[in-house]
Amino acid sequence: MSTRDNNSQREVRLAYTRTEAARALGVTPITIDRLAKRGLLKPSRATRRPLYSVREIERFLAETSDNGGSFL
């Protein structure tokens, strides 16, 4: 899911697929599945495949950065 930013004419991503979210976090797609199964990363189920919003990824990073990143 994306939208265009009128000021700079660039595409702004609102959500990522499982693979894209993994790439953004620097982990494997399997790790994304594990995090979702544990309830640490919550995908949107608005479409056929799960999408991970930028806000959700930012929330996850903020919450896990306080405890030394021990989310695996």
C-alpha angles and dihedrals in degrees: 000000000000144000135200121255104225095206098057102017092232128131116256116204117223097178141012134216119240092267094045092048089051091051091048091052095041094241136107124270088247089060089052088054091050093049091049092048090052090049093243094117117034119204126204112244094199090118135036093272125043117264124200114214121222088239091054092050090048091048091051092050093048093049095046097043090069095060098046095268096284095156100121 
